[in-house]
């Protein structure tokens, strides 16, 4: 998540938990810290995620492999280029299907 989004949220970060992240253009940036237990809501229940804060980024939030593993996510890809993602809440057993 870029700094501008984090600042608009107004929640504190752990600045003692830094990471080096390599972008697709092979540029390496050190994060500013981690926003712990950010609650995301996909229409029913909250999901808590750990979010690294970057000085700048070309996206608002990038949900990568840790998120996919946490939610046992699966995708359905269609010939027209559309895609659905299915998220499984392992705590409640609920399943959420969302268009991407």
Backbone as JSON Lines, residues from 0, in Angstrom:
{"i":0,"aa":"X","n":[0.86,-1.17,0.0],"ca":[0.0,0.0,0.0],"c":[0.91,1.23,0.0]}
{"i":1,"aa":"X","n":[0.61,2.21,-0.84],"ca":[1.43,3.42,-0.85],"c":[1.15,4.31,0.37]}
{"i":2,"aa":"X","n":[2.14,5.09,0.71],"ca":[2.06,6.0,1.85],"c":[0.8,6.88,1.82]}
{"i":3,"aa":"X","n":[0.44,7.38,0.62],"ca":[-0.71,8.29,0.5],"c":[-2.0,7.62,0.97]}
{"i":4,"aa":"X","n":[-2.17,6.34,0.69],"ca":[-3.38,5.62,1.12],"c":[-3.31,5.4,2.63]}
{"i":5,"aa":"X","n":[-2.15,4.95,3.12],"ca":[-1.99,4.72,4.56],"c":[-2.29,6.01,5.35]}
{"i":6,"aa":"X","n":[-1.75,7.13,4.88],"ca":[-1.98,8.4,5.58],"c":[-3.46,8.77,5.6]}
{"i":7,"aa":"X","n":[-4.18,8.44,4.54],"ca":[-5.62,8.75,4.51],"c":[-6.41,7.86,5.46]}
{"i":8,"aa":"X","n":[-5.9,6.66,5.74],"ca":[-6.56,5.76,6.69],"c":[-6.34,6.25,8.12]}
{"i":9,"aa":"X","n":[-5.14,6.73,8.41],"ca":[-4.85,7.31,9.71],"c":[-4.55,6.33,10.83]}
{"i":10,"aa":"X","n":[-4.24,5.08,10.5],"ca":[-3.89,4.09,11.52],"c":[-2.38,4.01,11.69]}
{"i":11,"aa":"X","n":[-1.89,3.67,12.89],"ca":[-0.44,3.58,13.11],"c":[0.16,2.34,12.45]}
{"i":12,"aa":"X","n":[1.44,2.45,12.1],"ca":[2.18,1.3,11.57],"c":[3.3,0.93,12.53]}
{"i":13,"aa":"X","n":[3.79,-0.3,12.39],"ca":[4.97,-0.76,13.12],"c":[6.19,-0.41,12.27]}
{"i":14,"aa":"X","n":[6.86,0.67,12.62],"ca":[8.01,1.11,11.84],"c":[9.27,0.31,12.17]}
{"i":15,"aa":"X","n":[9.17,-0.62,13.12],"ca":[10.31,-1.49,13.43],"c":[10.22,-2.81,12.66]}
{"i":16,"aa":"X","n":[9.24,-2.96,11.77],"ca":[9.08,-4.16,10.95],"c":[9.19,-3.76,9.48]}
{"i":17,"aa":"X","n":[10.41,-3.59,9.01],"ca":[10.66,-3.15,7.64],"c":[10.97,-4.35,6.75]}
{"i":18,"aa":"X","n":[10.73,-4.18,5.45],"ca":[11.05,-5.19,4.44],"c":[11.64,-4.5,3.23]}
{"i":19,"aa":"X","n":[12.46,-5.23,2.49],"ca":[12.88,-4.77,1.17],"c":[11.99,-5.47,0.15]}
{"i":20,"aa":"X","n":[11.36,-4.68,-0.71],"ca":[10.46,-5.24,-1.72],"c":[10.99,-4.88,-3.1]}
{"i":21,"aa":"X","n":[11.03,-5.88,-3.98],"ca":[11.49,-5.68,-5.35],"c":[10.28,-5.58,-6.27]}
{"i":22,"aa":"X","n":[10.22,-4.5,-7.04],"ca":[9.12,-4.27,-7.98],"c":[9.36,-5.04,-9.26]}
{"i":23,"aa":"X","n":[8.35,-5.05,-10.11],"ca":[8.45,-5.75,-11.38],"c":[9.55,-5.16,-12.26]}
{"i":24,"aa":"X","n":[9.87,-3.88,-12.07],"ca":[10.94,-3.25,-12.83],"c":[12.31,-3.43,-12.17]}
{"i":25,"aa":"X","n":[12.38,-4.33,-11.21],"ca":[13.58,-4.71,-10.44],"c":[14.09,-3.61,-9.5]}
{"i":26,"aa":"X","n":[13.32,-2.55,-9.32],"ca":[13.67,-1.52,-8.34],"c":[13.36,-2.05,-6.95]}
{"i":27,"aa":"X","n":[14.27,-1.84,-6.0],"ca":[14.06,-2.29,-4.63],"c":[13.76,-1.09,-3.74]}
{"i":28,"aa":"X","n":[12.68,-1.21,-2.96],"ca":[12.29,-0.16,-2.01],"c":[12.2,-0.78,-0.63]}
{"i":29,"aa":"X","n":[12.6,-0.02,0.38],"ca":[12.4,-0.44,1.76],"c":[11.05,0.09,2.21]}
{"i":30,"aa":"X","n":[10.25,-0.77,2.82],"ca":[8.94,-0.34,3.3],"c":[9.11,0.59,4.49]}
{"i":31,"aa":"X","n":[8.06,1.33,4.78],"ca":[8.05,2.24,5.93],"c":[7.66,1.51,7.21]}
{"i":32,"aa":"X","n":[7.07,0.34,7.05],"ca":[6.62,-0.46,8.17],"c":[5.41,-1.28,7.78]}
{"i":33,"aa":"X","n":[4.8,-1.9,8.76],"ca":[3.65,-2.76,8.5],"c":[2.43,-2.24,9.26]}
{"i":34,"aa":"X","n":[1.32,-2.21,8.58],"ca":[0.03,-1.9,9.17],"c":[-0.57,-3.24,9.59]}
{"i":35,"aa":"X","n":[-0.61,-3.47,10.9],"ca":[-1.02,-4.77,11.41],"c":[-2.54,-4.89,11.52]}
{"i":36,"aa":"X","n":[-3.02,-6.06,11.15],"ca":[-4.44,-6.42,11.34],"c":[-5.41,-5.4,10.75]}
{"i":37,"aa":"X","n":[-5.13,-4.96,9.52],"ca":[-6.06,-4.1,8.81],"c":[-7.29,-4.93,8.45]}
{"i":38,"aa":"X","n":[-8.45,-4.43,8.8],"ca":[-9.69,-5.16,8.53],"c":[-10.2,-4.81,7.13]}
{"i":39,"aa":"X","n":[-10.36,-5.84,6.31],"ca":[-10.97,-5.69,4.99],"c":[-12.33,-6.36,5.04]}
{"i":40,"aa":"X","n":[-13.29,-5.79,4.34],"ca":[-14.62,-6.37,4.33],"c":[-15.05,-6.59,2.89]}
{"i":41,"aa":"X","n":[-15.4,-7.82,2.58],"ca":[-15.81,-8.18,1.23],"c":[-17.33,-8.34,1.12]}
{"i":42,"aa":"X","n":[-18.05,-7.67,2.01],"ca":[-19.49,-7.69,1.94],"c":[-20.17,-8.46,3.05]}
{"i":43,"aa":"X","n":[-19.43,-9.16,3.86],"ca":[-20.06,-9.93,4.94],"c":[-19.24,-9.82,6.22]}
{"i":44,"aa":"X","n":[-18.13,-10.5,6.28],"ca":[-17.3,-10.51,7.48],"c":[-15.96,-9.83,7.22]}
{"i":45,"aa":"X","n":[-15.34,-9.35,8.3],"ca":[-14.02,-8.74,8.2],"c":[-12.95,-9.81,8.11]}
{"i":46,"aa":"X","n":[-11.9,-9.49,7.35],"ca":[-10.7,-10.32,7.25],"c":[-9.54,-9.42,7.66]}
{"i":47,"aa":"X","n":[-8.67,-9.89,8.55],"ca":[-7.52,-9.1,8.99],"c":[-6.3,-9.46,8.17]}
{"i":48,"aa":"X","n":[-5.63,-8.45,7.63],"ca":[-4.42,-8.66,6.84],"c":[-3.3,-7.77,7.37]}
{"i":49,"aa":"X","n":[-2.07,-8.17,7.09],"ca":[-0.88,-7.4,7.44],"c":[-0.43,-6.7,6.15]}
{"i":50,"aa":"X","n":[-0.3,-5.39,6.19],"ca":[-0.05,-4.62,4.97],"c":[1.27,-3.85,5.1]}
{"i":51,"aa":"X","n":[2.18,-4.09,4.16],"ca":[3.43,-3.34,4.1],"c":[3.15,-1.99,3.44]}
{"i":52,"aa":"X","n":[3.74,-0.93,4.0],"ca":[3.54,0.42,3.48],"c":[4.79,0.85,2.71]}
{"i":53,"aa":"X","n":[4.59,1.22,1.45],"ca":[5.67,1.67,0.58],"c":[5.67,3.19,0.46]}
{"i":54,"aa":"X","n":[6.84,3.79,0.24],"ca":[6.87,5.25,0.05],"c":[5.95,5.68,-1.11]}
{"i":55,"aa":"X","n":[5.94,4.91,-2.2],"ca":[5.07,5.18,-3.34],"c":[4.84,3.87,-4.09]}
{"i":56,"aa":"X","n":[3.69,3.79,-4.75],"ca":[3.36,2.6,-5.53],"c":[2.29,2.98,-6.55]}
{"i":57,"aa":"X","n":[2.22,2.23,-7.64],"ca":[1.24,2.48,-8.69],"c":[-0.06,1.72,-8.46]}
{"i":58,"aa":"X","n":[-0.31,1.31,-7.24],"ca":[-1.54,0.59,-6.89],"c":[-1.97,1.05,-5.51]}
{"i":59,"aa":"X","n":[-3.23,0.82,-5.18],"ca":[-3.72,1.18,-3.85],"c":[-3.42,0.08,-2.84]}
{"i":60,"aa":"X","n":[-3.64,-1.17,-3.23],"ca":[-3.31,-2.3,-2.37],"c":[-3.08,-3.5,-3.26]}
{"i":61,"aa":"X","n":[-2.01,-4.21,-3.0],"ca":[-1.68,-5.4,-3.78],"c":[-1.89,-6.61,-2.88]}
{"i":62,"aa":"X","n":[-2.85,-7.43,-3.25],"ca":[-3.13,-8.65,-2.48],"c":[-2.39,-9.79,-3.16]}
{"i":63,"aa":"X","n":[-1.33,-10.26,-2.54],"ca":[-0.48,-11.26,-3.15],"c":[-0.63,-12.64,-2.54]}
{"i":64,"aa":"X","n":[0.44,-13.4,-2.64],"ca":[0.45,-14.8,-2.22],"c":[0.03,-15.01,-0.76]}
{"i":65,"aa":"X","n":[0.51,-14.21,0.19],"ca":[0.06,-14.43,1.58],"c":[-1.46,-14.31,1.73]}
{"i":66,"aa":"X","n":[-2.06,-13.34,1.04],"ca":[-3.52,-13.18,1.09],"c":[-4.21,-14.39,0.46]}
{"i":67,"aa":"X","n":[-3.71,-14.81,-0.69],"ca":[-4.31,-15.97,-1.37],"c":[-4.24,-17.22,-0.49]}
{"i":68,"aa":"X","n":[-3.12,-17.39,0.2],"ca":[-2.98,-18.55,1.1],"c":[-3.91,-18.43,2.29]}
{"i":69,"aa":"X","n":[-3.96,-17.25,2.92],"ca":[-4.83,-17.01,4.08],"c":[-6.28,-17.31,3.75]}
{"i":70,"aa":"X","n":[-6.71,-16.93,2.55],"ca":[-8.11,-17.08,2.15],"c":[-8.36,-18.32,1.29]}
{"i":71,"aa":"X","n":[-7.36,-19.18,1.11],"ca":[-7.5,-20.34,0.22],"c":[-8.19,-19.92,-1.08]}
{"i":72,"aa":"X","n":[-7.7,-18.86,-1.67],"ca":[-8.34,-18.26,-2.84],"c":[-8.17,-19.13,-4.08]}
{"i":73,"aa":"X","n":[-9.22,-19.15,-4.89],"ca":[-9.18,-19.8,-6.2],"c":[-9.74,-18.81,-7.22]}
{"i":74,"aa":"X","n":[-9.32,-18.96,-8.47],"ca":[-9.83,-18.08,-9.51],"c":[-10.49,-18.9,-10.61]}
{"i":75,"aa":"X","n":[-11.49,-18.29,-11.23],"ca":[-12.15,-18.84,-12.41],"c":[-11.89,-17.86,-13.54]}
{"i":76,"aa":"X","n":[-11.22,-18.34,-14.59],"ca":[-10.88,-17.49,-15.74],"c":[-11.77,-17.88,-16.92]}
{"i":77,"aa":"X","n":[-12.27,-16.87,-17.64],"ca":[-13.22,-17.11,-18.71],"c":[-12.66,-16.62,-20.05]}
{"i":78,"aa":"X","n":[-13.13,-17.23,-21.17],"ca":[-12.61,-16.87,-22.5],"c":[-12.72,-15.38,-22.85]}
{"i":79,"aa":"X","n":[-13.7,-14.68,-22.27],"ca":[-13.85,-13.25,-22.58],"c":[-12.88,-12.37,-21.81]}
{"i":80,"aa":"X","n":[-12.01,-13.0,-20.99],"ca":[-11.02,-12.25,-20.23],"c":[-11.46,-11.91,-18.82]}
{"i":81,"aa":"X","n":[-12.71,-12.16,-18.49],"ca":[-13.18,-11.87,-17.14],"c":[-12.69,-12.94,-16.17]}
{"i":82,"aa":"X","n":[-12.77,-12.61,-14.9],"ca":[-12.28,-13.52,-13.87],"c":[-13.09,-13.32,-12.6]}
{"i":83,"aa":"X","n":[-13.35,-14.41,-11.92],"ca":[-13.93,-14.38,-10.57],"c":[-12.9,-14.92,-9.61]}
{"i":84,"aa":"X","n":[-12.92,-14.41,-8.39],"ca":[-12.07,-14.96,-7.34],"c":[-12.98,-15.46,-6.22]}
{"i":85,"aa":"X","n":[-12.69,-16.63,-5.72],"ca":[-13.45,-17.2,-4.62],"c":[-12.56,-17.22,-3.39]}
{"i":86,"aa":"X","n":[-13.05,-16.62,-2.3],"ca":[-12.32,-16.55,-1.04],"c":[-13.02,-17.45,-0.03]}
{"i":87,"aa":"X","n":[-12.24,-18.21,0.71],"ca":[-12.77,-19.12,1.72],"c":[-12.31,-18.65,3.1]}
{"i":88,"aa":"X","n":[-13.24,-18.34,3.97],"ca":[-12.91,-17.96,5.34],"c":[-12.79,-19.25,6.15]}
{"i":89,"aa":"X","n":[-11.57,-19.61,6.49],"ca":[-11.34,-20.88,7.18],"c":[-11.87,-20.87,8.61]}
{"i":90,"aa":"X","n":[-12.09,-19.67,9.18],"ca":[-12.63,-19.58,10.54],"c":[-14.14,-19.84,10.58]}
{"i":91,"aa":"X","n":[-14.85,-19.35,9.57],"ca":[-16.31,-19.48,9.59],"c":[-16.82,-20.52,8.6]}
{"i":92,"aa":"X","n":[-15.98,-20.92,7.66],"ca":[-16.41,-21.84,6.61],"c":[-17.16,-21.16,5.48]}
{"i":93,"aa":"X","n":[-17.31,-19.84,5.55],"ca":[-18.04,-19.11,4.51],"c":[-17.18,-18.96,3.27]}
{"i":94,"aa":"X","n":[-17.87,-18.84,2.14],"ca":[-17.21,-18.69,0.84],"c":[-17.77,-17.44,0.17]}
{"i":95,"aa":"X","n":[-16.87,-16.64,-0.42],"ca":[-17.26,-15.41,-1.09],"c":[-16.73,-15.43,-2.51]}
{"i":96,"aa":"X","n":[-17.6,-15.21,-3.49],"ca":[-17.19,-15.14,-4.89],"c":[-17.33,-13.69,-5.35]}
{"i":97,"aa":"X","n":[-16.26,-13.15,-5.91],"ca":[-16.23,-11.74,-6.34],"c":[-15.73,-11.64,-7.76]}
{"i":98,"aa":"X","n":[-16.28,-10.72,-8.56],"ca":[-15.69,-10.45,-9.87],"c":[-14.42,-9.62,-9.67]}
{"i":99,"aa":"X","n":[-13.46,-9.78,-10.56],"ca":[-12.23,-8.98,-10.43],"c":[-12.19,-7.9,-11.49]}
